[in-house]
Amino acid sequence: MPTATWRNLPADKRSRITEVAMQEFGARGFSAGSLNVIAKQAGIAKGSLFQYFEDKLDLFVAICEAGAVEVEAAVLAGVDPDAPLFDNVRDIVARWLAYYRGHPTHRRIAHATANEIDPAARAAVRRATNAHYDAALQPMVRAAKARGELRADVDEALVLSFLTVVLRHLNSAPFDPAGDVAIPLHDLPDAEVDRWAIAYVDALETAFT
């Protein structure tokens, strides 16, 4: 995990390094991403990166998690935990798509992570980002089950898993020519992508309520 030296850096310097690292890893992935490029573009010595992080993987996980925190804050702000679960999910999906449309760097890093050839790097990022999905979505699913919105035989973990799959699909498929073999989201106008995204949520609501 990042060192105390990293946490004590001025916020603007941390932000600059994070943005440069996201751009490099988003363009080339973890395996091909270059620490030399990151250091040069951030205006620091390469050795400084090893004062901030244990190694290249530690940096990669840290910047991916920082991105997840930003997405979580943007997408979940104002969500009413007492509102019906699938009304909330429709709202989240709309904000999710809007966020990734407006943040190409975050979009690319999400794509790079999903397609990373190094399984250890891919798993490390998944563990870190899964914790944010779980923290954000699980309380809503649990509350919905307690209110009787979900069928008694429905496993909360199954609902959470499907919601996560849908969100991950929607931060990649609309922006990737090969992202969806059945519904060509990449080729559709935004309004049509939005319609299909809500259709996914409607299908889950029908299945689980």
HELIX and SHEET records of a PDB file:
HELIX    1   1 ALA A    4  ARG A    7  1                                   4    
HELIX    2   2 ALA A   11  ALA A   32  1                                  22    
HELIX    3   3 LEU A   35  ALA A   42  1                                   8    
HELIX    4   4 LYS A   46  TYR A   52  1                                   7    
HELIX    5   5 LYS A   56  LEU A   76  1                                  21    
HELIX    6   6 LEU A   85  GLY A  102  1                                  18    
HELIX    7   7 PRO A  104  ALA A  114  1                                  11    
HELIX    8   8 PRO A  119  ARG A  147  1                                  29    
HELIX    9   9 GLU A  156  LEU A  170  1                                  15    
HELIX   10  10 ALA A  173  PHE A  175  5                                   3    
HELIX   11  11 LEU A  185  ASP A  187  5                                   3    
HELIX   12  12 ASP A  190  PHE A  208  1                                  19    
END                                                                             
